[in-house]
Amino acid sequence: MNNSQQLAERLKEVILDGTWIANTNFKDQLEHLDFKTATTKIQSLNTISILAQHVHYYINGINQVFKGGKLTIKDKCSFDFPIIVSQAAWQNFLIKFWTDTENLLNLIEQLPENKLDQVFVDQKYGTYKRNIEGLIEHSYYHLGQIAIIKKMLVENGK
């Protein structure tokens, strides 16, 4: 397995089907969660829904670059999403999250090895490899938050 394939596998683990690092993944945490739980606010914490959309925002933004588009995502907009108001809307979001992740995985797997060390959009963003690794680490960070918030909601009977 080359480096591109290894990076794709690590991203797949945190989002879709892995258990090696955190003993869970986004799909495991979110797939059977109802929208009311996903959108329940606890004090000043972000909701599960907002955290999931936040991670998807970055996956989608990086996807655009890998497809030859521009980097249009901005950190200041990365938590600004409409509130999910139905189970159908939640399920539609999850389908988009999984599909966009799978699309990005395919693009990462196909990335030539020499591209990993090339500049990602602009020198200030580092390399392709750094951005993929950052996405993986960022995803694990928010996966931990989701797991804790989900536990808090279950303990409080929400």
N, C-alpha and C positions, 0 to 999 in steps of 0.2 A: 504494500500500500504506500503510495507516494504521499508527500506532505499535504497536498491539496485534499486528497481523499481522507487523510487523518483529521484535518481541520473540519471537513464536512461531517465526519463521523462524530466528532466532539460536539458540534452544534446540534446535530441530530439527537445526541444523548440528552442534552439539557432541555430541548424543546419537545421532542416527539416520543422517544422510547427508551432512554437510558436510565440506569439506576446505579451506575458505578460510583459517581462522585457524591450525589445527594440522596441516593436511595429513592429518588422520585424524579419527575420531570414535569414540564408545564402541562402536557396532555393528560398525564395521570392526575394532576391536581385540579384541572379545569373541566375536563370532558363531561363529568357527571354532576357538575355543580349547577344549581339553579341560578337564574339571573338575579333573584332577590338576594341571595347570599353573596353573589359576586359583586353586587352594587351596594351592599350594606356598609355604612361608614362607622368606623370605631374611632372616636375622639378625632385627633388631627391626622390620623394615618390615611394614606391613599387606600382606595377600595381595591379589591382583587381585580375587578374589571379594569380600573384605570392602570394598574401595574401591568396587566396582560396587554392592554392596548399600547402602553408605553414601549414594551419590548417589541411588539409587532411593528410599531412605528419605525424603529431602527432597522428591523429586518427588511421591511418594505423599502426604506430609503437606500439601504445598501444594495438591495435587489435592483433598484433602478440604475445604479451606477454600473453594476455588473452587466446589465443589459445594454449599456452604452449611453445611458441617460446622464443627466446632471445630478449632483448631490443637492437636493432641495430641502432636506430635513434640517431643522434648527433645534438646538437644545431647549430654547425658550418656549417652543411649541410642543414639546414632547410629552406633556401631560394634559394637553387641551383636547378633550374629546367630548362628543355629545354623550349624555347619560343614556345607557342602555335601559330601555323601558319595557322589554318583553323577553320571554324565553326564546321566541323566534329570532329576535335581534341578537341575542347572546349566542345562539347556535350559529347564526350566519357569520358573526364575527369569528367564532372559533374555526369554522370551516375555512374562512379567509386566512386566519393565522396559520393553520396547518398547511394549507395550499401554498401560501407565500413562502413558508419555511422550506417546504419541499422543493419549490422552484429555486430558491437560493442555494440549497444543498446541491442540486444538480449543477448549478453554475460554478460553485466552489470546486466540486469534484473535477470539472472540466478545465479548471484554471491551469494553464501551463506553469510548471514549477518556477520558471524564471520570473513569472509575473508576481509571485508572492513577495519578492523583495523590491518591486517597483513602487513608485509613489502612487498613493491612493488619492486621486483628484488633485490634491495640492500638497506640497511639501509639509505644511503644518499638520496634516492629518497622518503623516507617517506612511507606512507601506500597506499593501493589501493584507499581508500576514498580520500585521499589528491590528488592523481594523477587524479582521475576522476573530482574532484572539480576544480583542476587547469586547466584541459582541457576545462571545461565549461567556467571558467573566461577568459582564454586565447582566447577562441573562441569569446566571447562577445567583447573583446578588439579589435580584428581584424574585427569583424562585423561592429563596429562603424567606423573604418577606411574605410572599403569598402563603407559604406553608404555615407560618406563624399566625398570620391574620385568620386563616381558615380554622386553625385550632382554637383561636380566641372566640371566633363566632360559634363554633360547635359547643365549646364549654359554656357559652352564654345562652345557648339554646336558640340562636338566631336562625 
